[in-house]
Amino acid sequence: MSEIVTYEDALKDFEPIIGLEVHVELSTQTKLFSSAPNIAGPLASCASQGPNTLVTPVCLGLPGSLPTVNERAVDYGIALGLALGCSIADELIFARKNYFYPDLPKNYQISQFDSPLAYDGKLEVETESGDVFFVEIERAHLEEDAGKLAHKSSTGRIQGAQYSLIDYNRSGVPLVEIVSRPVFADRCAPQVARAFVELIREIVLSLGVSNARLERGNIRCDANVSLRPRGLGAGILPNRTETKNLNSLRSIERAIRYEIQRQATLISSGELVRQETRHWREDRGITLSGRVKADSHEYRYFPEPDLLPIPIPSDKVEAIRLSMPEHPLALRRRLKAEWKFSDLQFRDVLNSSVLKQVDETVRAGATPDGAKKWWTGEITRIASQRRCNASDLISPEAVAEIELLISKGILNDSLARKVLAAVIDESLSVQQAIEKYDLSLTESASVERVLEKVLSENQEVVQKVISGKTQAVGVLVGSCMKTLGGKADASKLRQTILNRLLPR
């Protein structure tokens, strides 16, 4: 392939069309069709369980084993469907999806086909730049996850691997697959895809139906991308590629952007876009060819013979609807109004993915501005350095306590950052951190003594301030703060000096 065209050049001649398939692992205690502990649930963790230890005959596809439906997984699926604005089916009907792959022990997957659990939904998404788009949702259906392959090679990838190992702990984990209709967002397509998946993550977290950790595969996104020459009929959908298993918001945006550029380069060179699956290489910033993309008829779907249709009563759906928490979109609008934030201020909170933490910090007693300052600033910075979620570092209650101590004059910003670091690094309480490192502000009497000494030793600077050169007061404040080890309120100290040297 010739040198890849720029994103801007790709958009001059082509309109990108994307479709998104988002797989959400449900955090039920057991798997979808068996009593085996769910590796994505509360009873097991990916880090602590040995391979092939969370399995039953059903997970392994052993002859004679029969599936039974996990009712909690169905309830979670209904709640998620409702939150996506979908209608809920009257019956739960499973189907067999037939294909052969080592991580699929039965040689078929129990999924849903023409009768999904939820259908015809819509989500309003807002990109980081503030553009609003509506993404229509075709369906959300229940299915079981496959096992997990571990390729023994230097890169951990199948290319060049000497052999592969299979862990069936993930086999049978309940999934909801959310399928969007084609999205026409033009140049914003990568950002819309990112915002869509981010909003789904917010929704499943608010519902409590998934751990929603993208880096652990609790949410995985497949991105379908095709390019249509501008001016071509609206009903024409060219060949598409499907980039599989994108597991970070950054990867979703970058992979779609790259695929738009790659396809534009091919078409402009007179080549055809191959309808295939592709794999994203984050380290190289490119997609690589996988296999030819199968159409639905090639999976030979038919009704699952071991599971009869299960009625879904309307009163059950209504009971689930009434038990659901406030929708993240409604929550955003309410909090923005309550906090009196500008569009830019509120977008800072959303872009840092700390809306819930700021909300809980405000409810714990902090001001909205104070809560935002810490969560979008110092805490997000530390989380970025450590490659973890900000919510894993410190509780909203501790942040509110730090902010309250600042308002009472017990801490200043400099000391508060030291307290924050001690709380995060050593798992101390706020009071323990203050006592251990003697981090409270110096008493006013001591500050007064230091101030008198600094003024007497810096008469030349004092005279400059008296003559009207008030910027020189910074020298006096700096000397005081140095002597006090930073344990004073610099703004109050500055005002005290000005009041003393420039009496009204």
C-alpha positions as CSV (number, residue, x, y, z in Angstrom):
1,M,0.0,0.0,0.0
2,S,1.3,3.5,-0.9
3,E,1.9,6.1,1.8
4,I,-1.2,6.5,3.9
5,V,-3.2,9.7,3.3
6,T,-3.9,12.2,6.0
7,Y,-7.2,12.2,7.9
8,E,-8.2,15.5,6.4
9,D,-7.4,14.3,2.9
10,A,-9.4,11.2,3.5
11,L,-12.5,13.2,4.4
12,K,-12.3,15.4,1.3
13,D,-13.5,12.6,-1.0
14,F,-15.1,10.1,1.4
15,E,-17.8,10.0,4.0
16,P,-17.1,7.6,6.9
17,I,-19.8,5.2,8.1
18,I,-19.3,3.4,11.4
19,G,-21.1,0.7,13.2
20,L,-20.3,-0.3,16.8
21,E,-20.7,-3.6,18.6
22,V,-20.1,-3.3,22.3
23,H,-19.8,-6.4,24.4
24,V,-20.5,-5.9,28.2
25,E,-19.6,-8.7,30.6
26,L,-22.3,-8.9,33.3
27,S,-21.1,-9.2,36.9
28,T,-23.4,-11.9,38.0
29,Q,-22.1,-14.3,40.6
30,T,-22.4,-17.3,38.3
31,K,-22.2,-17.8,34.5
32,L,-25.1,-17.5,32.0
33,F,-25.9,-21.2,31.6
34,S,-24.2,-22.9,34.5
35,S,-23.4,-22.6,38.3
36,A,-19.7,-22.0,37.7
37,P,-18.4,-18.8,39.3
38,N,-18.3,-15.9,36.9
39,I,-14.7,-14.6,36.4
40,A,-16.3,-11.1,35.7
41,G,-18.4,-11.2,38.9
42,P,-17.9,-10.7,42.6
43,L,-16.9,-14.3,43.5
44,A,-13.8,-14.5,41.3
45,S,-11.1,-12.2,39.8
46,C,-8.9,-12.6,36.8
47,A,-5.7,-12.1,38.8
48,S,-6.3,-14.7,41.5
49,Q,-7.9,-17.7,39.7
50,G,-5.8,-20.4,38.0
51,P,-6.7,-21.3,34.4
52,N,-9.5,-23.7,33.8
53,T,-10.6,-23.7,37.5
54,L,-14.0,-21.9,37.1
55,V,-15.6,-24.5,34.8
56,T,-18.4,-27.0,34.7
57,P,-19.4,-29.6,32.1
58,V,-21.6,-27.0,30.5
59,C,-18.7,-24.5,30.1
60,L,-16.5,-27.3,28.6
61,G,-19.2,-28.5,26.2
62,L,-19.1,-32.1,27.6
63,P,-21.7,-34.5,26.1
64,G,-24.9,-34.7,28.1
65,S,-24.5,-31.4,29.9
66,L,-27.5,-29.0,29.6
67,P,-27.8,-25.3,30.1
68,T,-30.1,-23.5,32.5
69,V,-30.7,-19.7,32.3
70,N,-29.3,-17.4,34.9
71,E,-32.3,-15.2,35.9
72,R,-30.1,-12.4,37.3
73,A,-28.3,-12.1,34.0
74,V,-31.7,-11.7,32.2
75,D,-32.7,-9.0,34.7
76,Y,-29.4,-7.2,34.1
77,G,-29.9,-7.4,30.4
78,I,-33.4,-5.9,30.7
79,A,-32.1,-3.1,32.8
80,L,-29.4,-2.3,30.4
81,G,-31.8,-2.4,27.4
82,L,-34.2,0.0,29.2
83,A,-31.3,2.4,29.9
84,L,-30.4,2.3,26.2
85,G,-33.9,3.5,25.4
86,C,-34.9,0.1,23.9
87,S,-38.1,-1.8,23.8
88,I,-38.0,-5.2,25.6
89,A,-39.1,-8.4,23.9
90,D,-42.1,-10.4,25.2
91,E,-40.1,-13.6,25.1
92,L,-36.5,-14.6,25.7
93,I,-35.4,-16.8,22.7
94,F,-31.9,-18.2,22.4
95,A,-30.3,-19.4,19.2
96,R,-27.2,-21.4,18.3
97,K,-24.4,-19.6,16.4
98,N,-22.3,-22.2,14.8
99,Y,-18.6,-21.7,14.1
100,F,-15.4,-23.5,14.9
101,Y,-12.6,-22.0,17.0
102,P,-10.5,-23.5,19.8
103,D,-11.9,-21.2,22.5
104,L,-15.5,-22.4,21.7
105,P,-15.7,-26.0,23.2
106,K,-19.2,-26.8,22.0
107,N,-18.4,-25.6,18.4
108,Y,-21.4,-23.3,18.8
109,Q,-22.2,-20.3,20.9
110,I,-25.6,-19.8,22.6
111,S,-26.7,-16.3,21.5
112,Q,-29.8,-14.6,20.1
113,F,-30.5,-14.0,16.5
114,D,-33.8,-12.6,15.1
115,S,-35.5,-12.1,18.5
116,P,-33.1,-10.0,20.7
117,L,-33.8,-9.2,24.3
118,A,-33.9,-5.4,23.6
119,Y,-34.3,-3.5,20.3
120,D,-34.8,-0.1,18.7
121,G,-33.0,2.2,21.2
122,K,-31.3,5.5,21.0
123,L,-28.6,7.3,22.9
124,E,-27.6,11.0,22.9
125,V,-23.8,11.3,23.0
126,E,-21.6,14.3,23.4
127,T,-18.0,14.4,22.2
128,E,-15.2,16.1,24.0
129,S,-15.6,19.1,21.8
130,G,-19.2,19.5,22.8
131,D,-20.8,18.2,19.6
132,V,-24.0,16.2,20.2
133,F,-25.1,13.2,18.1
134,F,-27.8,10.6,18.4
135,V,-26.7,7.0,18.0
136,E,-29.5,4.6,17.1
137,I,-29.3,1.1,18.7
138,E,-30.5,-1.8,16.6
139,R,-30.4,-4.4,19.3
140,A,-29.0,-5.6,22.6
141,H,-28.9,-9.3,23.1
142,L,-27.7,-11.9,25.6
143,E,-25.1,-14.4,24.8
144,E,-22.3,-16.4,26.4
145,D,-18.6,-15.5,26.1
146,A,-16.0,-17.7,24.7
147,G,-12.8,-19.0,26.3
148,K,-9.5,-17.1,26.1
149,L,-6.5,-18.1,24.0
150,A,-2.9,-17.4,25.2
151,H,-0.4,-17.5,22.4
152,K,3.1,-18.5,23.3
153,S,5.3,-16.1,21.4
154,S,7.5,-13.1,22.2
155,T,4.7,-10.7,21.5
156,G,1.8,-12.7,22.9
157,R,0.2,-12.7,19.5
158,I,-0.7,-15.6,17.2
159,Q,1.8,-14.6,14.6
160,G,5.0,-16.5,15.2
161,A,3.5,-18.4,18.2
162,Q,4.9,-21.9,18.8
163,Y,1.6,-23.0,20.3
164,S,-1.5,-21.7,22.0
165,L,-3.1,-22.4,25.4
166,I,-6.8,-22.2,26.2
167,D,-8.4,-21.0,29.5
168,Y,-12.1,-21.8,29.7
169,N,-12.7,-19.7,32.8
170,R,-14.3,-17.1,30.6
171,S,-16.4,-19.6,28.7
172,G,-20.0,-19.0,29.5
173,V,-19.6,-15.6,31.1
174,P,-22.8,-13.6,30.4
175,L,-22.5,-10.9,27.8
176,V,-24.9,-8.3,26.5
177,E,-23.9,-7.3,23.0
178,I,-25.1,-3.8,22.0
179,V,-25.3,-3.3,18.2
180,S,-25.7,0.2,16.8
181,R,-27.2,1.1,13.4
182,P,-24.8,2.8,11.0
183,V,-23.6,6.1,12.4
184,F,-23.1,9.1,10.0
185,A,-21.0,11.5,12.0
186,D,-18.6,12.5,9.2
187,R,-15.3,13.9,10.6
188,C,-16.5,13.3,14.2
189,A,-16.9,9.6,13.7
190,P,-13.9,8.5,15.9
191,Q,-14.9,10.9,18.7
192,V,-18.6,9.8,18.5
193,A,-17.5,6.2,18.8
194,R,-15.4,7.0,21.9
195,A,-18.2,9.0,23.5
196,F,-20.7,6.2,22.8
197,V,-18.7,3.6,24.5
198,E,-17.8,5.9,27.4
199,L,-21.5,6.6,28.0
200,I,-22.3,2.9,27.9
201,R,-19.6,2.4,30.5
202,E,-21.3,5.1,32.7
203,I,-24.6,3.4,32.2
204,V,-23.5,-0.1,33.2
205,L,-21.6,1.3,36.2
206,S,-24.7,3.3,37.4
207,L,-26.8,0.2,37.0
208,G,-24.3,-2.0,38.8
209,V,-24.5,-4.7,36.2
210,S,-20.8,-4.8,35.2
211,N,-17.4,-3.9,36.6
212,A,-16.9,-2.0,33.3
213,R,-13.1,-2.2,33.2
214,L,-12.1,-1.9,29.6
215,E,-8.5,-2.9,30.3
216,R,-9.8,-6.2,31.8
217,G,-12.1,-6.9,28.9
218,N,-15.3,-6.3,30.9
219,I,-16.2,-4.0,28.0
220,R,-14.9,-4.7,24.5
221,C,-15.8,-2.8,21.3
222,D,-15.8,-4.0,17.7
223,A,-15.7,-1.1,15.3
224,N,-17.1,-1.5,11.7
225,V,-15.8,1.1,9.3
226,S,-16.6,1.7,5.6
227,L,-16.1,4.7,3.3
228,R,-18.7,6.0,0.8
229,P,-17.5,8.4,-1.9
230,R,-19.2,11.8,-1.3
231,G,-22.2,12.3,-3.6
232,L,-23.0,8.5,-3.8
233,G,-26.5,7.4,-3.0
234,A,-27.5,7.3,0.7
235,G,-28.7,3.7,0.4
236,I,-25.3,2.3,-0.7
237,L,-23.1,0.8,2.0
238,P,-19.6,-0.2,0.7
239,N,-17.5,-3.1,2.0
240,R,-16.6,-2.7,5.6
241,T,-13.9,-3.9,8.0
242,E,-14.5,-4.9,11.6
243,T,-11.6,-4.1,14.0
244,K,-12.0,-6.5,16.9
245,N,-11.8,-6.3,20.7
246,L,-10.8,-2.6,21.2
247,N,-10.3,-2.4,25.0
248,S,-9.6,1.3,25.7
249,L,-11.3,4.5,24.7
250,R,-8.1,5.8,23.2
251,S,-7.8,2.7,21.0
252,I,-11.4,3.0,19.8
253,E,-10.8,6.5,18.6
254,R,-7.3,5.9,17.1
255,A,-8.3,2.6,15.4
256,I,-11.3,4.1,13.6
257,R,-9.3,7.2,12.6
258,Y,-6.5,5.0,11.1
259,E,-9.0,2.7,9.4
260,I,-10.6,5.7,7.6
261,Q,-7.2,6.8,6.4
262,R,-6.2,3.2,5.3
263,Q,-9.4,2.6,3.4
264,A,-9.2,6.0,1.7
265,T,-5.6,5.2,0.6
266,L,-6.7,1.9,-0.9
267,I,-9.7,3.3,-2.8
268,S,-7.8,6.3,-4.1
269,S,-5.2,3.9,-5.4
270,G,-7.8,1.8,-7.3
271,E,-7.7,-1.1,-4.9
272,L,-10.7,-2.7,-3.2
273,V,-11.4,-2.7,0.5
274,R,-11.5,-6.3,1.6
275,Q,-14.5,-7.2,3.9
276,E,-12.6,-8.7,6.8
277,T,-11.9,-8.6,10.5
278,R,-8.8,-6.6,11.6
279,H,-6.8,-6.3,14.8
280,W,-5.5,-3.1,16.3
281,R,-1.9,-2.8,17.2
282,E,-1.7,0.0,19.8
283,D,2.1,0.0,19.8
284,R,2.3,0.6,16.1
285,G,-0.9,2.6,15.6
286,I,-2.1,0.4,12.8
287,T,-4.7,-2.3,12.1
288,L,-3.6,-5.7,10.7
289,S,-5.6,-8.2,8.6
290,G,-7.4,-11.0,10.4
291,R,-9.8,-13.2,8.5
292,V,-12.5,-12.8,5.9
293,K,-15.6,-11.3,7.5
294,A,-18.5,-13.9,7.7
295,D,-22.1,-12.9,7.0
296,S,-24.8,-14.0,9.4
297,H,-26.1,-16.8,7.2
298,E,-22.7,-18.5,7.4
299,Y,-23.2,-19.0,11.1
300,R,-26.3,-21.2,10.4
301,Y,-28.3,-19.8,13.2
302,F,-31.2,-21.9,14.5
303,P,-33.3,-21.9,17.7
304,E,-31.5,-23.4,20.7
305,P,-33.1,-26.8,21.2
306,D,-32.0,-27.1,24.8
307,L,-33.7,-23.9,26.0
308,L,-37.4,-23.2,25.5
309,P,-38.7,-19.6,24.9
310,I,-39.1,-17.9,28.3
311,P,-41.9,-15.3,28.7
312,I,-40.9,-11.9,29.9
313,P,-43.9,-10.5,31.8
314,S,-44.6,-6.7,31.3
315,D,-44.9,-6.3,35.1
316,K,-41.4,-7.7,35.6
317,V,-40.0,-5.2,33.1
318,E,-41.9,-2.3,34.8
319,A,-40.5,-3.4,38.2
320,I,-37.0,-3.3,36.8
321,R,-37.6,0.1,35.3
322,L,-38.8,1.5,38.6
323,S,-35.8,0.2,40.5
324,M,-33.3,1.8,38.1
325,P,-31.1,4.7,39.3
326,E,-31.1,8.1,37.6
327,H,-29.9,7.8,34.0
328,P,-26.4,9.2,33.5
329,L,-27.7,11.7,30.9
330,A,-30.3,13.1,33.3
331,L,-27.7,13.1,36.1
332,R,-25.4,15.2,34.0
333,R,-28.0,17.8,33.2
334,R,-29.1,18.0,36.9
335,L,-25.6,18.3,38.3
336,K,-24.5,20.9,35.8
337,A,-27.4,23.1,36.8
338,E,-27.0,22.5,40.6
339,W,-23.2,23.2,40.5
340,K,-23.7,26.2,38.2
341,F,-20.8,25.0,36.0
342,S,-20.2,26.5,32.6
343,D,-20.2,24.1,29.6
344,L,-16.4,24.1,29.7
345,Q,-16.2,23.4,33.4
346,F,-18.6,20.5,33.2
347,R,-16.9,19.1,30.1
348,D,-13.6,19.1,32.1
349,V,-15.3,16.8,34.6
350,L,-16.7,14.5,31.9
351,N,-13.5,14.3,30.0
352,S,-11.7,13.3,33.2
353,S,-14.3,10.5,33.8
354,V,-14.8,11.7,37.5
355,L,-18.4,12.8,37.5
356,K,-19.5,10.3,40.0
357,Q,-16.5,11.1,42.3
358,V,-17.1,14.8,42.1
359,D,-20.8,14.3,42.9
360,E,-20.0,12.1,45.9
361,T,-17.4,14.6,47.1
362,V,-19.9,17.4,47.0
363,R,-22.5,15.3,48.8
364,A,-19.8,14.7,51.5
365,G,-19.6,18.4,52.1
366,A,-17.1,20.0,49.6
367,T,-18.0,22.8,47.3
368,P,-18.5,21.9,43.6
369,D,-15.5,24.0,42.6
370,G,-13.3,22.5,45.3
371,A,-14.3,18.9,44.4
372,K,-13.7,19.6,40.7
373,K,-10.3,21.1,41.4
374,W,-9.0,18.0,43.2
375,W,-10.6,15.3,41.0
376,T,-9.8,16.9,37.6
377,G,-6.4,18.1,38.8
378,E,-4.0,16.4,41.2
379,I,-5.9,13.1,41.5
380,T,-6.3,12.7,37.8
381,R,-2.6,13.5,37.3
382,I,-1.6,10.8,39.7
383,A,-4.0,8.3,38.2
384,S,-2.6,9.0,34.7
385,Q,1.0,8.5,36.0
386,R,0.1,5.2,37.6
387,R,-2.2,4.0,34.8
388,C,-5.2,3.4,37.1
389,N,-8.6,4.9,37.7
390,A,-8.8,8.0,39.8
391,S,-11.6,6.4,41.9
392,D,-9.1,3.7,43.0
393,L,-6.8,6.2,44.7
394,I,-8.8,7.9,47.3
395,S,-12.4,8.1,48.6
396,P,-14.7,11.1,47.9
397,E,-15.1,11.5,51.7
398,A,-11.4,12.0,52.2
399,V,-11.2,14.6,49.4
400,A,-14.2,16.4,51.0
401,E,-12.4,16.4,54.4
402,I,-9.2,17.9,52.8
403,E,-11.3,20.6,51.1
404,L,-13.1,21.4,54.4
405,L,-9.8,21.8,56.2
406,I,-8.6,24.2,53.6
407,S,-11.8,26.3,54.1
408,K,-11.2,26.3,57.9
409,G,-7.6,27.6,57.4
410,I,-6.1,24.4,58.8
411,L,-4.4,23.5,55.5
412,N,-3.4,25.5,52.4
413,D,-3.1,24.0,48.9
414,S,0.5,23.1,49.2
415,L,0.0,21.2,52.5
416,A,-3.2,19.7,51.2
417,R,-1.3,18.1,48.3
418,K,1.1,16.6,50.7
419,V,-1.8,15.2,52.8
420,L,-3.4,13.9,49.6
421,A,-0.1,12.1,48.6
422,A,0.2,10.5,52.1
423,V,-3.4,9.3,52.0
424,I,-2.9,7.8,48.5
425,D,0.6,6.3,49.0
426,E,0.3,5.0,52.6
427,S,-3.5,4.4,52.9
428,L,-3.6,6.8,55.9
429,S,-6.7,8.8,57.0
430,V,-6.5,12.5,56.5
431,Q,-6.0,13.2,60.2
432,Q,-3.3,10.4,60.4
433,A,-1.4,12.0,57.5
434,I,-1.6,15.5,59.1
435,E,-0.3,14.2,62.5
436,K,2.4,11.9,61.0
437,Y,4.0,14.7,58.9
438,D,3.0,17.7,61.0
439,L,1.2,19.3,58.0
440,S,-1.3,21.8,59.6
441,L,-0.8,25.5,59.2
442,T,1.3,27.4,61.8
443,E,-0.6,29.2,64.5
444,S,-1.3,32.9,63.9
445,A,1.0,34.0,66.8
446,S,4.0,32.2,65.2
447,V,3.2,33.6,61.8
448,E,3.1,37.1,63.3
449,R,6.5,36.7,64.9
450,V,8.0,35.5,61.6
451,L,6.3,38.4,59.7
452,E,7.8,41.0,62.1
453,K,11.3,39.5,61.6
454,V,11.0,39.4,57.8
455,L,9.8,43.0,57.6
456,S,12.6,44.2,59.8
457,E,15.2,42.4,57.8
458,N,13.9,43.6,54.4
459,Q,13.5,47.3,54.8
460,E,14.5,48.1,51.2
461,V,11.7,45.9,50.0
462,V,9.3,47.3,52.5
463,Q,10.0,50.8,51.2
464,K,9.3,49.7,47.6
465,V,5.9,48.4,48.7
466,I,5.2,51.7,50.6
467,S,6.1,53.7,47.5
468,G,3.5,51.9,45.5
469,K,5.5,49.0,44.0
470,T,3.1,46.4,45.4
471,Q,4.5,43.6,43.2
472,A,7.5,43.6,45.6
473,V,5.3,42.2,48.3
474,G,5.9,38.8,46.7
475,V,9.4,38.8,48.1
476,L,8.2,39.3,51.6
477,V,5.5,36.6,51.3
478,G,8.1,34.2,49.9
479,S,10.5,34.9,52.8
480,C,7.8,34.3,55.3
481,M,6.6,31.0,53.6
482,K,10.2,29.8,53.4
483,T,10.8,30.4,57.1
484,L,7.4,28.8,58.0
485,G,8.1,25.7,55.8
486,G,5.1,26.5,53.6
487,K,2.7,26.2,56.6
488,A,0.8,29.4,56.1
489,D,-1.9,30.8,53.9
490,A,0.0,32.8,51.3
491,S,-2.9,34.9,50.1
492,K,-3.9,35.9,53.7
493,L,-0.2,36.6,54.4
494,R,0.0,38.9,51.4
495,Q,-3.1,40.8,52.4
496,T,-1.9,41.2,56.0
497,I,1.4,42.7,54.7
498,L,-0.4,45.1,52.4
499,N,-2.8,46.2,55.1
500,R,0.1,46.9,57.4
501,L,2.3,48.7,54.9
502,L,-0.5,50.5,53.0
503,P,-3.0,51.5,55.7
504,R,-6.2,53.0,54.3
